[in-house]
Amino acid sequence: MSTSYLPAGWTPERLRGATPADFASLSPEEFERVNQSINEQFNEKTPAQRKAEMHASRRAKQNALREREGLPLLSPVAAEPAAEEPVEHKTKPQLVEVVERNGWQSDFGFVLFRTDYTDEGAWERFEEVFNMLIDESVAAEIQGVEKAWMEEGVMVKMVVDDALEGAQVEDVARNFHAIKEAGEIPPGLDLPMCLMVDSDSLASINDPKTTIPFLLAVDVDYDPDHQQKLDHVCENGHFKVAISSLMPDLYPSLASGAFTSARLKPFANPMFMNAYGL
């Protein structure tokens, strides 16, 4: 990935492997210029080239997390293919690896709680865009890998109950455990974090000024009344996450058991992002 603008002290190599924390260190003006340059370069590439570059960038960010936590680094993805040739993975995408390792042929994903019931039209729009982004991100992640069944196996269990109107993060965490105790959460959805849609999440899709649709990832063990803070639970029990990064990035991190919310939150500044960290 080349760009016509680099912040002071940055190299093209640093930009290619930049994490959300790196981008957060930029001034608003620098961030905007980098964002614009990357978007221009991205739009000039063919679909096959864009997908290959996204995989390489995602793998670099996964390795940044692993290096930070002292975990073994992943092998690099295949080099960018020529023109429109299909991308072939030299290593399996992390989503494929974690699903196969756990033996899940279906029903893997997240539990999602709706906590805003003020605008039914906004919710319907959210569902439409949410499902589209999940489908697109999974298809892009596993392209080049003959795992079509994975696209059908993704499941997001949406909990829609107007009794949850205005629910706080700790309420969502408690409801997750109640549903789990009732035996209503499949193993592939039983993660350390669930999802929460509040008014800001709805606005991220329905407000045309917002370019990154997001929702909240909630640590299911968050309890502000707990006498002793749990080290694995992130501050305030939640962080924003881009919808397009849920299955390719957040899900493997949680389902593999390698990362807790406390370890992931530093990379959510201000949001756990997609492959480009933008």
C-alpha positions as CSV (number, residue, x, y, z in Angstrom):
1,M,0.0,0.0,0.0
2,S,1.5,3.3,-1.1
3,T,0.3,6.7,-0.1
4,S,0.9,10.3,-1.1
5,Y,1.1,11.4,2.5
6,L,3.0,10.1,5.6
7,P,3.0,11.7,9.0
8,A,6.3,13.0,10.3
9,G,8.5,10.1,11.3
10,W,6.4,7.5,9.6
11,T,7.5,5.1,6.9
12,P,5.4,3.1,4.4
13,E,6.2,0.0,6.4
14,R,4.9,1.6,9.6
15,L,1.7,2.6,7.9
16,R,1.1,-0.9,6.5
17,G,1.5,-2.4,10.0
18,A,-0.1,0.4,12.0
19,T,-2.5,-0.4,14.8
20,P,-5.5,1.6,16.0
21,A,-3.3,2.9,18.8
22,D,-0.8,4.2,16.2
23,F,-3.6,6.1,14.4
24,A,-4.9,7.4,17.6
25,S,-1.6,9.1,18.3
26,L,-2.0,11.3,15.2
27,S,-3.6,14.8,15.3
28,P,-7.0,15.1,13.7
29,E,-5.5,16.8,10.7
30,E,-2.9,14.1,10.2
31,F,-5.5,11.4,10.6
32,E,-7.7,13.0,8.0
33,R,-4.9,13.3,5.5
34,V,-3.8,9.7,6.0
35,N,-7.4,8.5,5.8
36,Q,-7.9,10.4,2.5
37,S,-4.7,9.1,1.0
38,I,-5.4,5.5,1.9
39,N,-8.9,5.7,0.6
40,E,-7.7,7.1,-2.7
41,Q,-5.1,4.2,-3.0
42,F,-7.7,1.6,-1.9
43,N,-10.2,2.7,-4.5
44,E,-7.6,2.5,-7.3
45,K,-7.0,-1.2,-6.7
46,T,-8.9,-4.2,-8.1
47,P,-11.2,-6.2,-5.8
48,A,-8.7,-9.1,-5.7
49,Q,-5.9,-6.7,-4.8
50,R,-8.0,-5.0,-2.1
51,K,-8.9,-8.3,-0.5
52,A,-5.3,-9.5,-0.5
53,E,-4.2,-6.2,1.1
54,M,-6.9,-6.4,3.7
55,H,-5.8,-9.9,4.7
56,A,-2.1,-8.8,5.0
57,S,-3.1,-5.7,7.1
58,R,-5.3,-7.8,9.4
59,R,-2.6,-10.3,9.9
60,A,-0.1,-7.5,10.8
61,K,-2.5,-6.2,13.5
62,Q,-3.1,-9.7,14.9
63,N,0.6,-10.1,15.2
64,A,0.9,-6.7,16.9
65,L,-1.5,-8.0,19.5
66,R,0.2,-11.3,19.9
67,E,3.7,-9.7,20.2
68,R,2.3,-7.4,22.9
69,E,1.0,-10.4,24.8
70,G,4.0,-12.6,24.3
71,L,2.2,-15.1,22.1
72,P,3.6,-16.8,19.0
73,L,3.4,-14.8,15.8
74,L,1.2,-16.0,12.9
75,S,2.8,-16.8,9.5
76,P,2.5,-14.1,6.9
77,V,-0.3,-14.4,4.4
78,A,0.4,-15.1,0.7
79,A,1.9,-12.3,-1.4
80,E,-0.5,-10.2,-3.3
81,P,-1.8,-12.0,-6.4
82,A,-1.6,-10.5,-9.9
83,A,-4.6,-8.6,-11.2
84,E,-7.9,-10.6,-10.8
85,E,-6.4,-14.0,-9.9
86,P,-8.2,-15.6,-7.0
87,V,-6.5,-15.1,-3.6
88,E,-5.1,-18.3,-2.2
89,H,-4.3,-18.4,1.6
90,K,-1.0,-20.0,2.5
91,T,-2.3,-20.0,6.1
92,K,-5.9,-20.3,7.1
93,P,-7.7,-17.1,8.2
94,Q,-8.0,-16.9,11.9
95,L,-11.8,-17.2,11.7
96,V,-11.5,-20.5,9.9
97,E,-8.8,-21.8,12.3
98,V,-10.8,-21.1,15.5
99,V,-14.0,-22.5,14.2
100,E,-12.4,-25.7,13.0
101,R,-10.4,-26.1,16.1
102,N,-13.6,-26.0,18.2
103,G,-15.5,-28.3,15.8
104,W,-18.3,-25.8,15.2
105,Q,-20.1,-26.6,11.9
106,S,-22.8,-24.0,12.6
107,D,-24.0,-21.5,15.2
108,F,-20.9,-19.5,15.9
109,G,-21.0,-15.8,16.4
110,F,-22.3,-13.4,19.0
111,V,-25.3,-12.7,21.3
112,L,-26.6,-9.2,20.7
113,F,-28.9,-7.2,23.0
114,R,-31.1,-4.3,21.7
115,T,-31.4,-1.6,24.4
116,D,-33.0,1.3,22.4
117,Y,-36.7,1.0,21.4
118,T,-37.5,4.6,20.5
119,D,-37.3,4.3,16.7
120,E,-38.5,1.1,15.0
121,G,-37.5,2.4,11.6
122,A,-33.9,3.0,12.8
123,W,-33.8,-0.5,14.2
124,E,-35.0,-2.1,10.9
125,R,-32.3,-0.1,9.1
126,F,-29.7,-1.2,11.6
127,E,-30.7,-4.9,11.1
128,E,-30.4,-4.5,7.3
129,V,-27.0,-2.9,7.4
130,F,-25.7,-5.1,10.2
131,N,-26.5,-8.3,8.3
132,M,-25.0,-6.9,5.1
133,L,-21.7,-6.0,6.8
134,I,-21.5,-9.3,8.6
135,D,-22.0,-11.2,5.4
136,E,-19.5,-9.1,3.4
137,S,-16.8,-9.3,6.1
138,V,-17.1,-13.1,6.4
139,A,-17.1,-13.5,2.7
140,A,-14.0,-11.3,2.4
141,E,-12.2,-13.2,5.2
142,I,-12.7,-16.7,3.9
143,Q,-12.4,-15.9,0.2
144,G,-9.8,-18.2,-1.4
145,V,-10.7,-20.9,1.1
146,E,-13.3,-23.5,0.3
147,K,-15.3,-23.1,3.4
148,A,-18.7,-21.9,2.0
149,W,-20.4,-23.6,4.9
150,M,-18.9,-21.0,7.2
151,E,-21.0,-18.2,5.7
152,E,-24.1,-20.2,6.6
153,G,-22.8,-21.1,10.0
154,V,-22.5,-17.5,11.3
155,M,-25.2,-16.8,13.9
156,V,-26.0,-13.6,15.8
157,K,-28.6,-14.3,18.4
158,M,-30.6,-11.0,18.7
159,V,-32.3,-10.5,22.1
160,V,-35.1,-8.0,21.4
161,D,-37.3,-7.3,24.5
162,D,-38.6,-3.9,25.4
163,A,-38.0,-4.7,29.0
164,L,-34.3,-3.9,28.0
165,E,-35.2,-0.3,27.1
166,G,-32.4,1.9,28.5
167,A,-30.5,-1.1,29.9
168,Q,-26.9,-0.3,31.1
169,V,-23.8,-2.3,30.4
170,E,-24.1,-4.2,33.6
171,D,-27.7,-5.1,32.9
172,V,-26.7,-6.6,29.5
173,A,-24.0,-8.6,31.2
174,R,-26.5,-10.0,33.7
175,N,-29.0,-10.8,31.0
176,F,-26.3,-12.7,29.1
177,H,-25.8,-15.0,32.1
178,A,-29.5,-15.5,32.6
179,I,-29.9,-16.7,29.0
180,K,-26.8,-18.9,29.3
181,E,-28.1,-20.5,32.5
182,A,-31.4,-21.2,30.7
183,G,-29.4,-23.2,28.1
184,E,-30.1,-20.8,25.2
185,I,-26.6,-20.0,24.2
186,P,-24.8,-22.4,21.8
187,P,-21.1,-23.1,22.5
188,G,-20.1,-21.0,19.5
189,L,-21.8,-17.9,21.0
190,D,-20.6,-18.5,24.5
191,L,-17.8,-15.8,24.5
192,P,-16.3,-13.5,27.1
193,M,-18.1,-10.6,25.4
194,C,-21.5,-10.0,23.9
195,L,-22.9,-7.1,21.9
196,M,-25.1,-4.2,22.8
197,V,-27.0,-1.8,20.5
198,D,-27.8,1.5,22.1
199,S,-29.0,4.8,20.6
200,D,-25.4,5.8,19.5
201,S,-25.1,2.4,17.7
202,L,-28.3,3.1,15.8
203,A,-27.2,6.6,14.9
204,S,-23.9,5.2,13.5
205,I,-25.9,3.6,10.8
206,N,-28.7,6.0,10.3
207,D,-26.8,9.2,10.5
208,P,-25.3,10.0,7.1
209,K,-22.5,11.9,8.7
210,T,-21.2,8.8,10.3
211,T,-19.0,6.6,8.1
212,I,-18.2,3.7,10.5
213,P,-21.2,1.7,11.7
214,F,-20.5,0.3,15.2
215,L,-22.0,-1.2,18.3
216,L,-20.7,-2.0,21.8
217,A,-18.8,-5.1,22.9
218,V,-19.7,-5.9,26.5
219,D,-17.7,-8.0,28.9
220,V,-20.2,-10.6,30.3
221,D,-18.3,-10.5,33.7
222,Y,-18.7,-6.8,34.2
223,D,-20.2,-5.8,37.5
224,P,-19.6,-2.3,38.8
225,D,-20.8,-3.5,42.3
226,H,-18.2,-6.2,42.5
227,Q,-16.0,-5.5,45.5
228,Q,-12.8,-6.4,43.7
229,K,-12.1,-5.5,40.1
230,L,-11.5,-8.5,37.9
231,D,-8.2,-8.1,36.0
232,H,-9.6,-9.6,32.8
233,V,-12.5,-7.2,32.6
234,C,-11.8,-3.9,30.7
235,E,-12.5,-0.5,32.3
236,N,-16.2,0.3,32.3
237,G,-16.9,-3.2,30.9
238,H,-17.2,-2.3,27.2
239,F,-15.8,-0.6,24.1
240,K,-16.9,0.4,20.7
241,V,-16.3,-2.1,17.8
242,A,-16.8,-1.6,14.1
243,I,-19.4,-4.0,12.8
244,S,-17.2,-5.0,9.9
245,S,-14.5,-6.2,12.3
246,L,-16.7,-8.4,14.5
247,M,-16.3,-11.8,12.7
248,P,-12.8,-11.3,11.1
249,D,-11.1,-9.7,14.1
250,L,-12.9,-9.7,17.4
251,Y,-14.5,-13.1,17.2
252,P,-11.2,-15.1,16.7
253,S,-9.5,-13.0,19.4
254,L,-12.2,-14.0,21.9
255,A,-13.1,-17.5,20.8
256,S,-9.4,-18.6,20.8
257,G,-9.1,-17.6,24.4
258,A,-6.0,-15.6,23.6
259,F,-7.4,-12.2,24.5
260,T,-9.6,-10.7,27.2
261,S,-11.5,-7.5,27.0
262,A,-8.9,-5.8,29.2
263,R,-6.2,-6.8,26.6
264,L,-8.3,-5.7,23.6
265,K,-9.5,-2.3,24.9
266,P,-6.2,-0.5,24.3
267,F,-6.7,-1.2,20.6
268,A,-10.2,0.3,20.7
269,N,-9.1,3.9,20.8
270,P,-11.6,5.2,20.1
271,M,-13.0,2.1,18.5
272,F,-11.9,-1.5,17.7
273,M,-11.6,-1.1,14.0
274,N,-11.5,-3.0,10.8
275,A,-8.4,-4.3,8.9
276,Y,-7.1,-0.8,8.1
277,G,-7.6,0.5,11.6
278,L,-9.6,3.5,10.2
